[in-house]
Amino acid sequence: MSIKFCSKYCLFLLFSLLTISWHRGFTQISYQKFPKNNQVLQRDNQNEAVLAVKGIVNENGHSSVTLIILQGGNIFYQNTINLDASKTFDFSPKIKAGKYDYTVKLYLDGTREMKSVTKVAGGDIFLIYGQSNALGTGGIETYRPASNPLIRYFDTFNYDNGDSEWFLPFETFHWPGTGAMEFMRFLCNKYEYPVGVIQASVGGSNIKVLNDRNSSNPTDKNTDYGKMLLRTDFSDLRNQIKYIIFRHGETDGSYPVESQGYAAEFDKLYKNLVIDFPNLTKLYNTQVNILTLNNSKAASLRDFQRRTKYLYPKITTMSTVGTIGYDGLHYTLAGYSQTAFELSRIVGKEVYNDNLSEQVYSPDLKRAFWENNKLVLEFDNTMQMVYPKDTSVNGFLYQIKNFIYIDGKNDVVQSGEAIGNKIYLTVANAENTKFVSYLPSSYGNFGSQVYDGGHFKNALGMRAFSFDNVVIGGDGPVIPPDTPIKLTLFANEEVMVKLSWNGNSQTKYHIERSVDNSDSFGEISTVNGDNYFDTQVSLDKKYYYRIYAENASSTKSGIKEITLKCLENINLKTFPNVSYVGANISIAAIVTISNTKQLTLEAKKSIDLNHGFDAVVGSNFTAEIGGCKNN
């Protein structure tokens, strides 16, 4: 036997040939679409999901591409595409959603396996966005995911090359947070559909940061919003995403200026999400808990969160006040699990068509009015309300009557009782009352004392939304939709127009606006309820509004007009269309003045240039104390 030794050149040539052969074998097909291992595909209303495979064969000499999908080892789908001159292929079969795992195999010329993935499933995808409580890491040190193969999680490791992967969390330590894990556990255990989560939350980020969308490049990896979009692109599911969970407000609820600017920033975020997720069906928006930092504007932020379901058609809301395990900012595992369970019931009712009681929703105040010398708080018609008993915690007696504020005073409610969907309050020393609020704007000290008192609840224990400065008025049952509409307009400090009318939550109202009171009225929104905030207005302009009920006799309200002039206080967050802005009392500004712009601010008492304000070199900016000169 003879042994031949190869020279260095021979070895190099052999290595080169092997490298070329390996390279050719793995680059013969370029894929535009192909599912990943463990992936969840969004199901449709027929409980099916499209499994798309698309690509191009990069070299000549091949005749066909065959796709085979296996379910439980048996062929579920098989199809062959004969290649033409374009050498492209595009498969779009549908798989059944549910407790099924699919193996996907692609063959070249009928026999050569080119790509294979396993455990692909059809179910539901939830994108989670917000800050630290949306991440929900309470109990993460000892938490162990349920051994449920229906629970899936998508994670991205590199935003430059799209390095990403789908995981079965119980097999790894790649988790989307304990709150998200519990949410998936409740859904998967009860409804037995695969659930996939894409987690894009950023701890500590205010809404302005989360809403920093680069309009020229929405998937800008240098922004949190861009990274969120990139995650959905890497999963190849952005156009399939129907459900977003948004949990946020702790940062903005801690500081007055941020709280006051929250509504405008949320409006931008919502509209951006509608643009970037064309199949968005539902955004679940949670009302933040009572924070411990002293901020008199936090209650108004919470009230805005409560009202978002009336202001935006795709939103369902839920309150987190009264959640257990709360330290003033974050929660224990038990707290995150409670929120996950409560949200899963709402999702079960709306997504999985579970015939659950309306009590799964947080009770929401519809109106407040006087009846037989008692102040009546009327909640949703379907609610069975419960008035809380006094509770003693660590030697401190909590009485709910002390946390109901009438015109800012919390010493006028004497007692209360719940009957059906109403709470009747006995009140003393209250005359000519205008507003009622429920729960303090802030309370306690972080980590040592939080609000631990009672809450208005319904029959399932869901705590009512806190509300702030709700107008007291009315003296009867919910107003029928054919009642003539009485529209009133208010300008507020965020340079918005608030529309209020004698409406109800069971009727859809169409809101129209004009700038010249001619036939140019155009619809700007449809809402259920009795109020709407128009954020698309400018200072020193006149606007005309009218409204009509969808199921009424098409009679429109009388036309009301308003001009944004000489407001008492102004919170300037966007650069105005005029060069002069005046206020009778104060101005807070966070705008940027470019070198081509001119702006003069004038207020009688104070002008605050807050963090985020900038007058660049070359701009013409003046701030002075004086009277308002807006015409």
C-alpha positions, 0 to 999 in steps of 0.5 A: 500500500502506498500513501501519497502526500499532497503539497501545500499548493494541493492542500490549498486547492482542495480547500478552495474547491471545498469552500466553493462547493459549500458556498454554492450549495448554500447560495443557490436560493435567495429567500424573501420570505420563509418562516423561522423555527418556533414561529407563530403566524397570525391567524385570520377570522377563519382560524387559518394563517398564511405560511408564505415562502418566496424567493429566487433561484440564483443559478441556471440549470434548475427546473422546479421548486417544491414546498412540503408542509408536514403536520404530525409527520403527515403531508399537510400541503405539497406543491411544485412550481416549475421555474421560468426565465425569472427563476422566482417562486411564491407559495402562499398556503394556509395552515390551520391555527391551534395546537398544531406544529408544522414542519416546512421543507423546500426542495430544489428539482424535486429531490434536493432539500434546501431549507427546513424549519420546524414547530411553525404554528398559527395563533395570535401575535401581541406587540408589547410597547411601553416602559418598565412595567410593560417589561414586568421583571418582578420575580424574575430571579425565581420565575420559571415559565410554564412548560407550554409549547404554545407560548412563543417569544421573538427576540432580536440580537442585532439591529444591523443584520437582523439576527433574531430568533423565536423561542419556546421560553420554557426551553431557554432563558429568553423571556419577554418579562414575567408580566408578558409570560403570565399573560401568554400562560393565561391565554394559552392554557384557556384558549389553546392557541399559540401566542407569540409576543414581540417585546419592544418596551424600554424601561424609564422612557417617557412617551416623547422618546417612545414616539420619536419616529423618524419620518424619513426613516421610520425604522431608524435603529437609533430611535426606540420607535425605529427599533420597535418597527425593526423587531416586527420587520425581522419577524416578517410580521409587521403587516400581520400584527393586529394587537398592541399592548401599551403600558406606560405613564409612570415617567410622564406621570411623575412631572407636571410638564410631561403630564400636561403634554402627554395627550398630544404625544399619545395622539402622535403615537397612536397615529404613527402606530396606525400608519406603521401597522396597517392591520392594527385592530386593537390597542390595549391601553392601561391606566397607570397606578397612583404614583408617589412623586408629588405631581398635581397633574398626574390625575389629569394624565390618568383621566386622559388614559381613561378617555382614550377609548372614546377618543380613538376607535381602536383602543380598549382601556383597563385600570391598574389602580388597586393592583397588589404588590405595588411599591409606588412604581413597580410590582411583585410577580403577584402584581404582574400576574394579576394584571396579566390575568385581568387583561387576558379576560378582556382579550379573551372576550374581544379576541377569542369571543369568550362569552364573559361578563361585562364585569371583566372591564374596569368600570368607567364613570359616564356622568355625575349628577344630583338626584334628591340631594345626593351626588350620583356617580353613574358607571357603565350600564352593565356594571354592578358597582360595590362601594368599599368598606373602610380599611385599616392598614398599618394603623392608618384608617382608609376611608374612601370618602376622603379620596373623593374630591368635589371642587378640589375638597375631600371633606364634603362626602359623608357616606356612600352606597352602591345600587346597580351601576350607580354610587350615591354619595351623601354630601355636606357643605357643598353648594354650586358644585362644578367638578368631581374627582376620584382618587388622589393625584399622587400619594405616599412615599416610594418603597415605604407607603403607597395608597392602600385604601379601598376602590370602587369595584364591580362584581368581579373586583375590577377597580374603577378608573380614577377620574379627574375634574368631571363636570357635575350636571344632568338630572335623569337617565342616560340621554336618548340618542334622538335628544337635541344635541347641546354642544359646548367648546372649551380651550385648554392649556395644551392648545386643544379644543375640548368638545362636550355634549349631552351624549352617552356611551351607547351612541356613536357621534360624528364630529365635523369642523370648519375654518370658515363656517361654510360648506367646507365642514369635514368629519374629524372623528367619530366617538362614543361618549360625550366629549372629544379633544381636538389637538389639530388646532393652532393659536389665533385661529377661529374654528367651527364645530358641529356634531350629530348622532349616527342613529338619530334622525340626522339632525346636527347640533347647532354650529359652535365657534371658538378662537384660541386667544389669550388663554389663561395658561399655555403649555407650548409643545409644538412651534405655533403658526404665529410669531407671538403667543400670549397668556393671561397668567403663565406659559410653559414651553418645550419647543425648538426655535430654528434660525429662520424662526421668530417667537415672542412669548408674553405672560402676565406672571411667569414663563417657564422654558423647560427641558427640551426648549431650544432657541438655536443661534440665529433665531429671534426669540423674546420672552417678557412679562406683560399682558396678553396681546393676542387679538 
